[in-house]
């Protein structure tokens, strides 16, 4: 029997065995809906400020909320939330009273440099001590588990590779230890992972993820940015025009499945933001158009090259941007001043939701709550993207916005 076929058969049996052992979860029609909350989102100006002291974050149409981020505390060999004094943690964990499951995300892009994380993987002794300290931090602060968002073990920020596979092995050791430590309290252990095949091969042991992670959150976004000097979509469902690599959401999911990851472990990441560009020629405004200038920072996001869905929707509804939706690929919008953004529209999200159902994946995660139109600035209702996901899961027609009257 060919080796690949045997590997596939073994993976199927392994996944069926794991499915039988899986604990029950808070779900919407059998799917988890994970929303990331960032503790800096309230600093955004005006209507873009996602201030959970004023906004009832517990009312979001999510089953799980994730506080972002804790960093690695080198001195104490544990977890550290730098802005703990803001008092946002008890507000989020208080949503447990309304049936939400609350996780703490460890890592994130900024806190995932080699200097930040490689000391954690120095030895098994360091990891063993970290596990004890992390467990205590989770328990003391009323979280229900830990989301491992280390980007990426042994291939930090997809630029710095560690020699050999030491950090990959140590990351696996860490996951095994956390899983064992968490069992008595029934804490969740989840892992946010890359969609880039090169990073996948360097950073992860799939069999360890299958056995120890309650799910993996596939960060299937950021495929293109203005640094490419040509326009592109943030999270194309299939390859966009001109792309020859398997550089899209469907192929990313399939790559992980082919590596042996169980479909019921996959929580598909969907962006509530777009990647923006500045066109070199306003008359050349399609996908792959030259864009060799730095785009403006978002009014709300304050980030160069990043616009929230809320901002994009406002641009289309109020600023006369032209929207283009390409079925099976994604959406983009532009104006007559050379501004261009590639993003997931409601139509794109609906298509990906149906894909989740078709592939029998575990659910979806959204980065991040403060990027949806959480306060109805666009006139589409609260959280139009999250709501569309929920409605599609339930088999109901979701409101397409902007677009529907």
Secondary structure as the mmCIF struct_conf table of DSSP 4:
data_model
#
loop_
_struct_conf.conf_type_id
_struct_conf.id
_struct_conf.beg_label_comp_id
_struct_conf.beg_label_asym_id
_struct_conf.beg_label_seq_id
_struct_conf.end_label_comp_id
_struct_conf.end_label_asym_id
_struct_conf.end_label_seq_id
HELX_RH_AL_P HELX_RH_AL_P1 UNK A 3 UNK A 21
HELX_LH_PP_P HELX_LH_PP_P1 UNK A 22 UNK A 24
STRN STRN1 UNK A 28 UNK A 28
TURN_TY1_P TURN_TY1_P1 UNK A 29 UNK A 30
STRN STRN2 UNK A 31 UNK A 31
STRN STRN3 UNK A 32 UNK A 38
TURN_TY1_P TURN_TY1_P2 UNK A 39 UNK A 40
HELX_RH_3T_P HELX_RH_3T_P1 UNK A 41 UNK A 43
BEND BEND1 UNK A 44 UNK A 44
HELX_RH_3T_P HELX_RH_3T_P2 UNK A 46 UNK A 48
TURN_TY1_P TURN_TY1_P3 UNK A 52 UNK A 54
BEND BEND2 UNK A 55 UNK A 55
HELX_RH_3T_P HELX_RH_3T_P3 UNK A 57 UNK A 59
BEND BEND3 UNK A 60 UNK A 61
BEND BEND4 UNK A 63 UNK A 63
STRN STRN4 UNK A 64 UNK A 73
TURN_TY1_P TURN_TY1_P4 UNK A 74 UNK A 77
STRN STRN5 UNK A 78 UNK A 80
TURN_TY1_P TURN_TY1_P5 UNK A 82 UNK A 83
HELX_RH_3T_P HELX_RH_3T_P4 UNK A 84 UNK A 86
HELX_RH_AL_P HELX_RH_AL_P2 UNK A 88 UNK A 93
HELX_RH_3T_P HELX_RH_3T_P5 UNK A 94 UNK A 98
TURN_TY1_P TURN_TY1_P6 UNK A 99 UNK A 99
STRN STRN6 UNK A 101 UNK A 107
BEND BEND5 UNK A 109 UNK A 109
TURN_TY1_P TURN_TY1_P7 UNK A 110 UNK A 111
BEND BEND6 UNK A 113 UNK A 113
HELX_RH_AL_P HELX_RH_AL_P3 UNK A 114 UNK A 117
HELX_RH_3T_P HELX_RH_3T_P6 UNK A 118 UNK A 121
BEND BEND7 UNK A 122 UNK A 122
HELX_RH_AL_P HELX_RH_AL_P4 UNK A 124 UNK A 140
TURN_TY1_P TURN_TY1_P8 UNK A 141 UNK A 142
BEND BEND8 UNK A 144 UNK A 144
STRN STRN7 UNK A 145 UNK A 149
TURN_TY1_P TURN_TY1_P9 UNK A 151 UNK A 154
STRN STRN8 UNK A 155 UNK A 156
TURN_TY1_P TURN_TY1_P10 UNK A 157 UNK A 159
STRN STRN9 UNK A 160 UNK A 161
HELX_LH_PP_P HELX_LH_PP_P2 UNK A 162 UNK A 162
BEND BEND9 UNK A 163 UNK A 163
TURN_TY1_P TURN_TY1_P11 UNK A 164 UNK A 165
HELX_RH_AL_P HELX_RH_AL_P5 UNK A 166 UNK A 182
HELX_RH_3T_P HELX_RH_3T_P7 UNK A 183 UNK A 185
TURN_TY1_P TURN_TY1_P12 UNK A 186 UNK A 186
STRN STRN10 UNK A 188 UNK A 194
BEND BEND10 UNK A 195 UNK A 195
HELX_RH_AL_P HELX_RH_AL_P6 UNK A 197 UNK A 203
HELX_RH_AL_P HELX_RH_AL_P7 UNK A 206 UNK A 212
BEND BEND11 UNK A 214 UNK A 214
STRN STRN11 UNK A 215 UNK A 219
HELX_RH_3T_P HELX_RH_3T_P8 UNK A 226 UNK A 228
BEND BEND12 UNK A 229 UNK A 229
STRN STRN12 UNK A 230 UNK A 230
BEND BEND13 UNK A 234 UNK A 235
BEND BEND14 UNK A 237 UNK A 238
HELX_LH_PP_P HELX_LH_PP_P3 UNK A 239 UNK A 240
TURN_TY1_P TURN_TY1_P13 UNK A 241 UNK A 242
BEND BEND15 UNK A 245 UNK A 245
BEND BEND16 UNK A 248 UNK A 248
HELX_RH_AL_P HELX_RH_AL_P8 UNK A 249 UNK A 258
TURN_TY1_P TURN_TY1_P14 UNK A 259 UNK A 260
HELX_RH_3T_P HELX_RH_3T_P9 UNK A 263 UNK A 265
STRN STRN13 UNK A 266 UNK A 271
BEND BEND17 UNK A 272 UNK A 272
STRN STRN14 UNK A 273 UNK A 278
BEND BEND18 UNK A 280 UNK A 281
TURN_TY1_P TURN_TY1_P15 UNK A 282 UNK A 283
BEND BEND19 UNK A 286 UNK A 286
TURN_TY1_P TURN_TY1_P16 UNK A 287 UNK A 288
STRN STRN15 UNK A 290 UNK A 290
STRN STRN16 UNK A 293 UNK A 293
HELX_LH_PP_P HELX_LH_PP_P4 UNK A 294 UNK A 296
STRN STRN17 UNK A 297 UNK A 297
HELX_LH_PP_P HELX_LH_PP_P5 UNK A 298 UNK A 298
TURN_TY1_P TURN_TY1_P17 UNK A 299 UNK A 301
STRN STRN18 UNK A 304 UNK A 304
TURN_TY1_P TURN_TY1_P18 UNK A 305 UNK A 305
STRN STRN19 UNK A 306 UNK A 308
HELX_RH_AL_P HELX_RH_AL_P9 UNK A 309 UNK A 318
BEND BEND20 UNK A 319 UNK A 319
HELX_LH_PP_P HELX_LH_PP_P6 UNK A 321 UNK A 321
STRN STRN20 UNK A 322 UNK A 326
TURN_TY1_P TURN_TY1_P19 UNK A 327 UNK A 329
STRN STRN21 UNK A 330 UNK A 334
TURN_TY1_P TURN_TY1_P20 UNK A 336 UNK A 337
BEND BEND21 UNK A 338 UNK A 338
STRN STRN22 UNK A 339 UNK A 343
HELX_RH_AL_P HELX_RH_AL_P10 UNK A 346 UNK A 359
TURN_TY1_P TURN_TY1_P21 UNK A 360 UNK A 360
STRN STRN23 UNK A 363 UNK A 367
HELX_RH_3T_P HELX_RH_3T_P10 UNK A 369 UNK A 371
BEND BEND22 UNK A 372 UNK A 372
TURN_TY1_P TURN_TY1_P22 UNK A 374 UNK A 375
BEND BEND23 UNK A 377 UNK A 380
TURN_TY1_P TURN_TY1_P23 UNK A 382 UNK A 383
HELX_RH_AL_P HELX_RH_AL_P11 UNK A 384 UNK A 393
TURN_TY1_P TURN_TY1_P24 UNK A 394 UNK A 395
HELX_LH_PP_P HELX_LH_PP_P7 UNK A 396 UNK A 400
TURN_TY1_P TURN_TY1_P25 UNK A 401 UNK A 403
#
